[in-house]
Amino acid sequence: MFMSYAGTLSVLRDAWGMSATAAGSISAAFQLGYAVSLVIFSALADRFGARRVFQSSMVASALAAVAFAAFARSYVSGLILYTLVAVSQGGLYTTAIMLISQRYAPERRGAAVGWLIGSSSLGYAASLMLCGVMLVHTGYIGAFLITAAGPVLGALLVWPTLRSTANVVHPADERLHFSTGVLRNRPAMRLIVGYTGHNWELLGMWAWTPAFVAASFAASGAGFIESAELGAYSAASFHAMGLLASSSMGWLSDQLGSRRLLLILAGVSTACSFTFGWLLGVPAPIVLVVGAVYAFTGLGDSPILSATLTHAVRPSSLGSALALRSLLGFGAGSAAPLVFGVVLDRMHWVPAAGAWGLAFMMLGLGGLIAVWSATGVARNTPSAVA
């Protein structure tokens, strides 16, 4: 359900009568609701156990997904219900990282977190593919309904999947004060700042890439619905690249260390942010190739940042560290689609490629922060930063 709005955005703007700013505000509200929810659920996981929080959030996300699919029919209803979807999902990401950190040794944790994030990319790609198919045959309502089946299936699978997993709750006397365990932990804070820049770039790109690719196809002469369909399919292929990136880069960081990979991935994704929007209307193969590289490098550093943070803080403080990271990272991610939409609206006096180019360049500012963060990671060690 995470990508159903992005996958149908090119159609929803007309169906719901939205400007680019209004369209971006729904993505922004989703990311902000998700950020706040991540903070709350992460803090609860330290006190009540990651498994219990994960299971509860999975059930809530299924109910919210069904409500969104059934009742989102306008800007206002879409804004409210998609934010509810975001709030319900907050107990799934950081708690899953906590469960993995409990199960896997440090030298295998990068690969494990990589597969976790890769599974998300697979879900995003499937969601976008389904949206592309359903837009042609049933419109956006059918797209919403079929993507809601994902969280429902997850709610059914979560109980047998975690039946043998312990619900670990750290005693109160093992927990460091937040300022000591997180705020005064300079390696952890540098990683958190880097993750914030990473999320600004990644979530802004995710929110607007399907619409941009659709606009690019339209500029090349494709019809409106055809462009929307091709945009969803293309964005789905980009998330498939994310699956490859997260699964492979997490494993590779276990073998080679984090610093070099983070610098390469963050550097290339930043370069893509500064060039991608200017490709509006160029031959489709060029857009698709650059988009694939953008998707690969934009997500490739995510498992490395996550795994390295699990080493930088004590297990009893991991939930608190992830909570702060979520607040800053997804808070920035919530603002990025809105800022992107504002730039797109305000730049109506320049050629379309210039408006899209400047909007994507705004995302590149976050990539520069991620590059700065990577320079502080110690050489050839996945678990420490300078």
C-alpha positions as CSV (number, residue, x, y, z in Angstrom):
1,M,0.0,0.0,0.0
2,F,3.0,2.3,0.5
3,M,3.3,3.0,-3.3
4,S,-0.3,2.9,-4.4
5,Y,-0.7,6.7,-4.2
6,A,2.5,7.3,-6.2
7,G,1.5,4.6,-8.7
8,T,-1.8,6.3,-9.4
9,L,-0.8,10.0,-8.9
10,S,-0.8,10.9,-12.6
11,V,-4.4,9.9,-12.8
12,L,-5.5,11.2,-9.3
13,R,-4.3,14.7,-10.0
14,D,-7.1,15.0,-12.6
15,A,-9.7,12.7,-10.8
16,W,-9.4,14.6,-7.6
17,G,-8.7,18.1,-9.1
18,M,-5.3,18.5,-7.4
19,S,-2.5,20.9,-8.1
20,A,1.1,19.6,-7.8
21,T,1.3,21.2,-4.4
22,A,-1.9,19.5,-3.2
23,A,-0.7,16.2,-4.7
24,G,2.6,16.6,-2.9
25,S,0.8,17.4,0.4
26,I,-0.8,13.9,0.5
27,S,2.6,12.3,0.1
28,A,4.0,14.7,2.7
29,A,1.2,13.9,5.2
30,F,1.8,10.2,4.6
31,Q,5.5,10.5,5.3
32,L,5.0,12.8,8.4
33,G,2.4,10.4,9.8
34,Y,4.8,7.6,9.2
35,A,7.6,9.4,10.8
36,V,5.6,10.2,14.0
37,S,4.3,6.6,14.1
38,L,7.8,5.2,13.7
39,V,9.0,7.2,16.7
40,I,6.1,6.0,18.9
41,F,6.3,2.3,17.9
42,S,10.1,2.3,18.2
43,A,10.0,3.6,21.7
44,L,7.2,1.1,22.6
45,A,9.4,-1.7,21.2
46,D,12.1,-1.0,23.9
47,R,9.5,-1.4,26.6
48,F,7.1,-4.0,25.3
49,G,9.2,-6.0,22.9
50,A,9.7,-5.7,19.1
51,R,7.7,-8.8,18.2
52,R,4.6,-7.8,20.0
53,V,4.7,-4.3,18.4
54,F,5.4,-5.7,15.0
55,Q,2.4,-8.0,15.1
56,S,0.0,-5.3,16.4
57,S,1.1,-2.9,13.7
58,M,0.6,-5.5,11.0
59,V,-3.0,-6.0,11.9
60,A,-3.6,-2.2,12.1
61,S,-2.1,-1.7,8.7
62,A,-4.4,-4.2,7.1
63,L,-7.5,-2.5,8.5
64,A,-6.3,0.9,7.4
65,A,-5.4,-0.3,3.9
66,V,-8.9,-1.7,3.5
67,A,-10.4,1.6,4.7
68,F,-8.3,3.7,2.3
69,A,-9.2,1.4,-0.7
70,A,-12.9,1.5,0.2
71,F,-13.4,5.2,1.0
72,A,-10.7,7.4,-0.6
73,R,-12.5,9.3,-3.4
74,S,-11.4,12.9,-3.1
75,Y,-8.4,15.0,-2.0
76,V,-9.7,15.4,1.6
77,S,-10.7,11.7,2.1
78,G,-7.4,10.6,0.4
79,L,-5.4,12.9,2.7
80,I,-7.0,11.6,5.9
81,L,-7.1,7.9,5.0
82,Y,-3.7,7.7,3.5
83,T,-2.2,9.4,6.6
84,L,-4.0,6.7,8.6
85,V,-2.4,4.0,6.5
86,A,1.0,5.6,7.3
87,V,0.3,5.8,11.0
88,S,-0.7,2.1,11.1
89,Q,2.5,1.0,9.4
90,G,4.9,2.6,11.8
91,G,5.5,-0.5,13.8
92,L,6.8,-2.6,10.9
93,Y,10.1,-1.2,9.8
94,T,12.2,-0.4,12.8
95,T,10.9,-3.3,14.8
96,A,11.9,-5.6,12.0
97,I,15.4,-4.2,12.2
98,M,15.4,-4.9,15.9
99,L,14.2,-8.5,15.4
100,I,17.0,-9.0,12.8
101,S,19.6,-7.5,15.1
102,Q,18.6,-10.0,17.8
103,R,18.8,-12.9,15.5
104,Y,22.0,-12.3,13.4
105,A,25.6,-11.8,14.4
106,P,27.3,-8.5,13.4
107,E,29.2,-10.0,10.5
108,R,26.0,-11.2,8.9
109,R,23.7,-8.4,9.8
110,G,24.3,-6.2,6.8
111,A,23.1,-9.0,4.5
112,A,20.1,-9.7,6.7
113,V,19.0,-6.0,6.8
114,G,19.6,-5.9,3.0
115,W,17.1,-8.7,2.4
116,L,14.6,-7.0,4.7
117,I,14.8,-3.7,2.8
118,G,14.9,-5.7,-0.5
119,S,11.6,-7.3,0.5
120,S,10.1,-3.8,0.8
121,S,11.4,-3.0,-2.7
122,L,9.7,-6.1,-4.0
123,G,6.4,-5.0,-2.4
124,Y,6.8,-1.5,-3.9
125,A,7.5,-2.9,-7.4
126,A,4.5,-5.3,-7.2
127,S,2.3,-2.5,-6.0
128,L,3.3,-0.3,-8.9
129,M,2.9,-3.1,-11.4
130,L,-0.6,-3.8,-10.2
131,C,-1.5,-0.2,-10.2
132,G,-0.4,0.0,-13.9
133,V,-2.6,-2.9,-14.8
134,M,-5.6,-1.8,-12.8
135,L,-5.5,1.8,-14.1
136,V,-6.2,0.6,-17.6
137,H,-9.0,-1.9,-16.7
138,T,-10.7,-0.5,-13.5
139,G,-9.2,2.9,-12.8
140,Y,-7.6,4.0,-9.5
141,I,-10.3,2.4,-7.3
142,G,-9.4,-1.1,-8.6
143,A,-5.7,-0.2,-8.0
144,F,-6.4,0.7,-4.4
145,L,-8.4,-2.4,-3.8
146,I,-5.8,-4.8,-5.2
147,T,-2.9,-3.2,-3.4
148,A,-4.8,-3.4,-0.1
149,A,-4.6,-7.1,-0.4
150,G,-0.9,-6.9,0.5
151,P,-1.3,-5.7,4.1
152,V,-4.2,-8.2,4.6
153,L,-2.0,-11.0,3.5
154,G,0.8,-9.8,5.8
155,A,-1.6,-9.7,8.8
156,L,-2.4,-13.4,8.1
157,L,1.3,-14.4,7.7
158,V,2.8,-12.6,10.7
159,W,1.5,-15.0,13.3
160,P,3.0,-18.3,11.9
161,T,6.1,-16.4,10.8
162,L,7.0,-15.2,14.3
163,R,5.6,-18.0,16.4
164,S,9.1,-19.2,17.5
165,T,10.6,-15.7,17.9
166,A,11.1,-14.5,21.4
167,N,9.6,-11.2,22.5
168,V,12.7,-9.6,24.0
169,V,12.1,-6.8,26.6
170,H,15.3,-5.3,28.1
171,P,15.1,-4.6,31.9
172,A,14.8,-1.0,32.9
173,D,18.2,-1.0,34.6
174,E,19.9,-1.9,31.3
175,R,18.5,1.1,29.4
176,L,20.8,4.1,29.1
177,H,19.3,7.5,29.3
178,F,18.4,8.8,25.8
179,S,21.0,11.6,26.0
180,T,23.7,9.2,26.9
181,G,22.7,6.2,24.7
182,V,21.9,8.3,21.6
183,L,22.3,12.0,21.6
184,R,25.9,11.9,23.0
185,N,26.8,9.0,20.8
186,R,28.7,10.8,18.0
187,P,29.0,7.9,15.6
188,A,25.3,7.1,15.9
189,M,24.3,10.8,15.5
190,R,26.4,11.1,12.3
191,L,24.7,8.1,10.9
192,I,21.3,9.5,11.8
193,V,22.1,12.8,10.1
194,G,23.2,10.9,7.0
195,Y,20.0,8.8,7.0
196,T,18.0,12.0,7.2
197,G,19.6,13.3,4.0
198,H,19.2,9.9,2.4
199,N,15.5,9.8,3.1
200,W,14.9,13.3,1.8
201,E,16.3,12.3,-1.5
202,L,14.9,8.7,-1.6
203,L,11.3,9.4,-0.5
204,G,11.0,12.5,-2.7
205,M,12.2,10.5,-5.6
206,W,9.8,7.6,-4.9
207,A,6.8,10.0,-4.6
208,W,7.4,11.8,-7.9
209,T,9.3,9.4,-10.2
210,P,6.1,7.6,-11.6
211,A,4.5,11.0,-12.4
212,F,7.8,12.2,-14.0
213,V,8.2,9.1,-16.2
214,A,4.6,9.4,-17.2
215,A,5.2,13.1,-18.1
216,S,8.3,12.1,-20.1
217,F,6.4,9.5,-22.1
218,A,3.6,12.0,-22.7
219,A,6.1,14.6,-23.9
220,S,7.3,12.0,-26.4
221,G,3.8,11.6,-27.8
222,A,2.1,8.8,-25.7
223,G,-1.5,9.2,-24.7
224,F,-2.6,10.2,-21.2
225,I,-3.7,6.8,-19.8
226,E,-0.9,5.0,-21.7
227,S,1.6,7.4,-20.2
228,A,0.3,6.7,-16.7
229,E,0.4,3.0,-17.2
230,L,4.0,3.1,-18.6
231,G,5.0,5.4,-15.8
232,A,3.8,2.9,-13.2
233,Y,5.5,0.0,-15.0
234,S,8.8,1.9,-15.3
235,A,8.7,2.9,-11.6
236,A,8.0,-0.7,-10.7
237,S,11.2,-1.7,-12.6
238,F,13.1,0.9,-10.6
239,H,12.0,-0.7,-7.4
240,A,13.1,-4.0,-8.7
241,M,16.5,-2.4,-9.1
242,G,16.1,-1.4,-5.4
243,L,15.5,-5.0,-4.5
244,L,18.8,-6.0,-6.2
245,A,20.6,-3.0,-4.6
246,S,19.5,-3.6,-1.0
247,S,20.1,-7.3,-1.1
248,S,23.5,-7.1,-2.7
249,M,24.9,-4.0,-1.1
250,G,24.0,-5.1,2.4
251,W,25.9,-8.3,1.8
252,L,28.8,-6.5,0.2
253,S,29.2,-4.2,3.1
254,D,29.7,-7.2,5.4
255,Q,32.6,-8.3,3.1
256,L,34.2,-4.9,2.3
257,G,33.2,-2.5,5.0
258,S,30.7,0.4,4.8
259,R,32.6,3.5,4.0
260,R,33.6,2.9,0.4
261,L,30.2,1.6,-0.6
262,L,28.4,4.5,1.1
263,L,30.5,7.1,-0.6
264,I,30.0,5.5,-4.0
265,L,26.3,4.9,-3.7
266,A,25.5,8.3,-2.1
267,G,27.7,10.1,-4.7
268,V,26.1,8.5,-7.7
269,S,22.6,8.9,-6.4
270,T,23.3,12.6,-5.8
271,A,24.6,13.0,-9.3
272,C,21.4,11.4,-10.6
273,S,19.2,13.8,-8.6
274,F,21.0,16.7,-10.2
275,T,20.4,15.3,-13.8
276,F,17.3,13.1,-13.9
277,G,14.6,15.8,-14.2
278,W,16.3,17.5,-17.1
279,L,15.8,14.3,-19.2
280,L,12.1,15.1,-19.7
281,G,11.1,14.1,-23.3
282,V,14.5,12.5,-24.2
283,P,14.4,9.0,-25.7
284,A,12.8,6.6,-23.3
285,P,15.8,4.2,-23.1
286,I,17.9,7.0,-21.6
287,V,15.3,7.9,-19.0
288,L,14.9,4.3,-18.0
289,V,18.6,3.6,-17.8
290,V,19.3,6.7,-15.7
291,G,16.2,6.0,-13.6
292,A,17.4,2.4,-12.9
293,V,20.9,3.7,-11.8
294,Y,19.1,6.3,-9.6
295,A,16.9,3.7,-8.0
296,F,19.8,1.3,-7.4
297,T,22.1,3.8,-5.8
298,G,19.3,5.7,-4.0
299,L,18.3,2.7,-2.0
300,G,21.6,0.8,-2.0
301,D,23.0,2.7,1.0
302,S,19.9,2.1,3.2
303,P,20.8,-1.3,4.5
304,I,24.3,-0.2,5.1
305,L,23.2,2.8,7.2
306,S,20.7,0.7,9.1
307,A,23.1,-2.2,9.9
308,T,25.9,0.2,10.9
309,L,23.6,1.9,13.3
310,T,22.8,-1.4,15.1
311,H,26.5,-1.7,15.9
312,A,26.9,1.9,17.0
313,V,24.4,1.7,19.9
314,R,23.7,-0.8,22.7
315,P,20.8,-3.2,22.1
316,S,18.9,-1.7,25.0
317,S,19.1,1.8,23.3
318,L,18.4,0.6,19.7
319,G,14.7,1.3,19.8
320,S,15.4,4.9,21.0
321,A,18.1,5.4,18.3
322,L,15.8,4.1,15.6
323,A,13.0,6.3,16.9
324,L,15.1,9.5,16.6
325,R,16.4,8.4,13.2
326,S,12.8,7.8,12.1
327,L,11.6,11.2,13.3
328,L,14.4,13.0,11.5
329,G,14.6,10.8,8.4
330,F,10.9,10.4,7.6
331,G,10.2,13.9,8.8
332,A,12.6,15.1,6.1
333,G,11.1,12.5,3.7
334,S,7.6,13.9,4.4
335,A,8.7,17.4,3.4
336,A,10.5,16.4,0.3
337,P,7.5,15.5,-1.9
338,L,5.8,18.8,-0.8
339,V,8.8,20.9,-1.6
340,F,9.1,19.1,-4.9
341,G,5.5,19.9,-5.8
342,V,5.9,23.6,-4.8
343,V,9.0,23.9,-7.0
344,L,7.1,22.3,-9.9
345,D,4.2,24.7,-9.5
346,R,6.3,27.8,-9.0
347,M,8.5,27.1,-12.0
348,H,5.6,27.1,-14.5
349,W,7.2,30.0,-16.3
350,V,10.3,27.9,-17.4
351,P,10.2,25.0,-19.9
352,A,8.8,21.8,-18.4
353,A,12.2,20.1,-18.3
354,G,13.6,23.0,-16.3
355,A,10.8,22.8,-13.7
356,W,11.3,19.0,-13.3
357,G,15.1,19.4,-13.3
358,L,15.1,22.0,-10.5
359,A,12.6,20.0,-8.5
360,F,14.8,16.9,-8.6
361,M,17.9,19.0,-7.8
362,M,16.2,19.9,-4.5
363,L,16.3,16.2,-3.7
364,G,20.0,16.2,-4.4
365,L,20.7,18.4,-1.4
366,G,19.9,15.5,0.8
367,G,22.2,13.3,-1.2
368,L,25.1,15.7,-0.4
369,I,24.3,15.3,3.3
370,A,24.5,11.5,2.9
371,V,27.9,11.9,1.2
372,W,29.1,14.0,4.1
373,S,28.0,11.3,6.6
374,A,29.7,8.6,4.7
375,T,33.1,10.4,4.9
376,G,32.9,9.8,8.7
377,V,32.6,6.0,8.5
378,A,35.8,4.2,9.5
379,R,37.6,2.5,6.7
380,N,36.9,-1.2,6.2
381,T,34.8,-1.6,9.3
382,P,31.0,-1.9,9.0
383,S,30.4,-1.3,12.7
384,A,32.3,1.9,13.6
385,V,32.5,5.5,12.6
386,A,35.3,8.0,13.1
